[in-house]
Amino acid sequence: MRTAIVGGGLAGAVLAWRLTELGLTPTVFISEQGRSADATQASGGLLRGFETDPAAARAAAESLAELRGSPLLRGWAGYRELDSTMVLPPDTDRSAVTAVLRLLDELLPGSAELRELPDLKAFLGLPPGAVAVVEQQAGYLSPAALRDALLEQAVRAGAVLRPEPVVRVLPEGTVRTAAGTGLDCDTVVLATGPWTPALLAAWGFPGGGLRVKQIQYTLGRGAPPGLGAFVDETSGLYGRPAGPGRFLLGLPTDRWGVDPAALRTDTELAQRVAGCAEARLGLDSWPGPDAVTVAAADCYAPSGGLRLRACLPGSPVLTFTGGTGGAAKYALGAGRSAAAALISGEILTEMGS
Ligand SMILES: Cc1cc2nc3c(=O)[nH]c(=O)nc-3n(C[C@H](O)[C@H](O)[C@H](O)COP(=O)(O)OP(=O)(O)OC[C@H]3O[C@@H](n4cnc5c(N)ncnc54)[C@H](O)[C@@H]3O)c2cc1C
């Protein structure tokens, strides 16, 4: 099967590697320029198993369990273990949380537990009735390091890396590159992350509800004592330690439809993060004078996150994108499912679903 993957972010890399594990030797087209500003390069790499949605929790926990169980993967990804706290609002359905905790216990035994407000001393001013899921076996990785290692492994196993941006993909599976070459393929997978909606529109494919949103965080000086990685669903604040005396903090943005190659830092949002850091974590001098704010974009799917989607019924052109701001957590599992589906020919998801 002649398979082309367009895009060498984490999605393209993990799919290429999984395909070589199954005996295929895909051709991966990458854009060196795009790689330095893609979602994978900027990603904070936060990992945890818990999600309120059971399917998302299973996907994240399976990937985390695979990573934790493999010294090779841990080394490639620069994995660091940290506990992770997810603060949930007072109106959270506790029986649904308990069901997800039972699921996590199968995949990451003993890792996660529910804690009540009096035990959440790192956080100030949480609303009464807030609870948190605390996981011991969580942490973060370097998505960029993992991508580089997976591409290297894929090439060793026979995949071909072509540093040529793709300028056109035709519905019957022909790939045309900026260097003027063409390649006829049985399957073409667009793993082009936040570039995907614009490329689909330019090449005449339906957009399938895929959208692009900016994500932004700041690396600053100062750290709340004893706090690992966290997401506070009551304020939107999230973060993790980022080296000695430094902490990464962010809030969600509302910048939809941005061009991933031409992003502007949202300075008003960066100021709100500093205000939230003081109010929620008591960090009154974070981020400090040598702070760095990072802005990048990710591709958001209407549902289902990172997975294979057929662009047109019967067409050999598919997308493997839709990380929705969180695919570093479950890319390993998503890549395995996508590779198996490509081999079996069972692509169950159409664009837009
Ligand atoms: C700032 C930020 C922080 C994040 N933090 C977390 C986190 O803490 N935890 C978590 O789980 N997830 C996080 N994510 C999400 C996760 O990192 C992304 O979902 C994932 O990296 C997306 O990978 P991708 O390969 O789909 O996209 P990308 O990494 O953007 O890769 C797409 C690639 O396609 C290439 N490309 C585009 N067009 C062409 C073309 N025509 N020809 C050839 N190549 C092309 C680009 O150059 C690029 O390299 C974060 C994302 C961002 C942006």
The ligand as an SDF file (V2000), in Angstrom:
LIG
                    3D

 53 58  0  0  0  0  0  0  0  0999 V2000
    0.4630   25.9700   22.9890 C   0  0  0  0  0  0  0  0  0  0  0  0
   -0.0510   24.5610   23.0560 C   0  0  0  0  0  0  0  0  0  0  0  0
   -0.0060   23.8720   24.2610 C   0  0  0  0  0  0  0  0  0  0  0  0
   -0.4910   22.5600   24.3300 C   0  0  0  0  0  0  0  0  0  0  0  0
   -0.3900   21.8850   25.5160 N   0  0  0  0  0  0  0  0  0  0  0  0
   -0.8230   20.5990   25.5970 C   0  0  0  0  0  0  0  0  0  0  0  0
   -0.6990   19.8850   26.7940 C   0  0  0  0  0  0  0  0  0  0  0  0
   -0.2130   20.4070   27.8140 O   0  0  0  0  0  0  0  0  0  0  0  0
   -1.1350   18.5880   26.8270 N   0  0  0  0  0  0  0  0  0  0  0  0
   -1.6860   17.9950   25.7310 C   0  0  0  0  0  0  0  0  0  0  0  0
   -2.0610   16.8250   25.8140 O   0  0  0  0  0  0  0  0  0  0  0  0
   -1.7920   18.6500   24.5560 N   0  0  0  0  0  0  0  0  0  0  0  0
   -1.3760   19.9350   24.4760 C   0  0  0  0  0  0  0  0  0  0  0  0
   -1.4800   20.6170   23.2880 N   0  0  0  0  0  0  0  0  0  0  0  0
   -2.0760   19.9170   22.1350 C   0  0  0  0  0  0  0  0  0  0  0  0
   -1.0820   19.0290   21.3760 C   0  0  0  0  0  0  0  0  0  0  0  0
    0.2160   19.4940   21.5180 O   0  0  0  0  0  0  0  0  0  0  0  0
   -1.5200   19.0400   19.9100 C   0  0  0  0  0  0  0  0  0  0  0  0
   -2.8550   18.5070   19.8560 O   0  0  0  0  0  0  0  0  0  0  0  0
   -0.6080   18.1870   19.0000 C   0  0  0  0  0  0  0  0  0  0  0  0
    0.7390   18.5550   19.1600 O   0  0  0  0  0  0  0  0  0  0  0  0
   -1.0700   18.3860   17.5620 C   0  0  0  0  0  0  0  0  0  0  0  0
   -0.1580   17.7330   16.7090 O   0  0  0  0  0  0  0  0  0  0  0  0
   -0.3960   17.7460   15.1320 P   0  0  0  0  0  0  0  0  0  0  0  0
    0.6460   16.8970   14.5460 O   0  0  0  0  0  0  0  0  0  0  0  0
   -1.8430   17.4520   14.8860 O   0  0  0  0  0  0  0  0  0  0  0  0
   -0.2240   19.2760   14.6890 O   0  0  0  0  0  0  0  0  0  0  0  0
    1.1270   20.1050   14.4910 P   0  0  0  0  0  0  0  0  0  0  0  0
    2.0990   19.8180   15.5690 O   0  0  0  0  0  0  0  0  0  0  0  0
    0.7390   21.5350   14.3090 O   0  0  0  0  0  0  0  0  0  0  0  0
    1.7490   19.5260   13.1620 O   0  0  0  0  0  0  0  0  0  0  0  0
    1.2150   19.8040   11.8850 C   0  0  0  0  0  0  0  0  0  0  0  0
    2.3810   19.7540   10.9170 C   0  0  0  0  0  0  0  0  0  0  0  0
    1.8870   19.8080    9.5900 O   0  0  0  0  0  0  0  0  0  0  0  0
    2.8450   20.5180    8.8310 C   0  0  0  0  0  0  0  0  0  0  0  0
    2.2570   20.9890    7.5740 N   0  0  0  0  0  0  0  0  0  0  0  0
    1.2250   21.8620    7.4200 C   0  0  0  0  0  0  0  0  0  0  0  0
    0.9700   22.0490    6.1290 N   0  0  0  0  0  0  0  0  0  0  0  0
    1.8580   21.2810    5.4260 C   0  0  0  0  0  0  0  0  0  0  0  0
    2.0840   21.0420    4.0520 C   0  0  0  0  0  0  0  0  0  0  0  0
    1.3540   21.6410    3.0960 N   0  0  0  0  0  0  0  0  0  0  0  0
    3.0930   20.1890    3.7000 N   0  0  0  0  0  0  0  0  0  0  0  0
    3.8340   19.5520    4.6430 C   0  0  0  0  0  0  0  0  0  0  0  0
    3.6540   19.7450    5.9720 N   0  0  0  0  0  0  0  0  0  0  0  0
    2.6700   20.6030    6.3600 C   0  0  0  0  0  0  0  0  0  0  0  0
    3.2690   21.6490    9.7420 C   0  0  0  0  0  0  0  0  0  0  0  0
    4.5220   22.1590    9.3340 O   0  0  0  0  0  0  0  0  0  0  0  0
    3.3450   20.9220   11.0910 C   0  0  0  0  0  0  0  0  0  0  0  0
    4.6420   20.4400   11.3490 O   0  0  0  0  0  0  0  0  0  0  0  0
   -1.0250   21.9360   23.1770 C   0  0  0  0  0  0  0  0  0  0  0  0
   -1.0810   22.6240   21.9550 C   0  0  0  0  0  0  0  0  0  0  0  0
   -0.5900   23.9210   21.9030 C   0  0  0  0  0  0  0  0  0  0  0  0
   -0.6530   24.6480   20.5930 C   0  0  0  0  0  0  0  0  0  0  0  0
  1  2  1  0
  2  3  1  0
  2 52  2  0
  3  4  2  0
  4  5  1  0
  4 50  1  0
  5  6  2  0
  6  7  1  0
  6 13  1  0
  7  8  2  0
  7  9  1  0
  9 10  1  0
 10 11  2  0
 10 12  1  0
 12 13  2  0
 13 14  1  0
 14 15  1  0
 14 50  1  0
 15 16  1  0
 16 17  1  0
 16 18  1  0
 18 19  1  0
 18 20  1  0
 20 21  1  0
 20 22  1  0
 22 23  1  0
 23 24  1  0
 24 25  2  0
 24 26  1  0
 24 27  1  0
 27 28  1  0
 28 29  2  0
 28 30  1  0
 28 31  1  0
 31 32  1  0
 32 33  1  0
 33 34  1  0
 33 48  1  0
 34 35  1  0
 35 36  1  0
 35 46  1  0
 36 37  1  0
 36 45  1  0
 37 38  2  0
 38 39  1  0
 39 40  1  0
 39 45  2  0
 40 41  1  0
 40 42  2  0
 42 43  1  0
 43 44  2  0
 44 45  1  0
 46 47  1  0
 46 48  1  0
 48 49  1  0
 50 51  2  0
 51 52  1  0
 52 53  1  0
M  END
$$$$
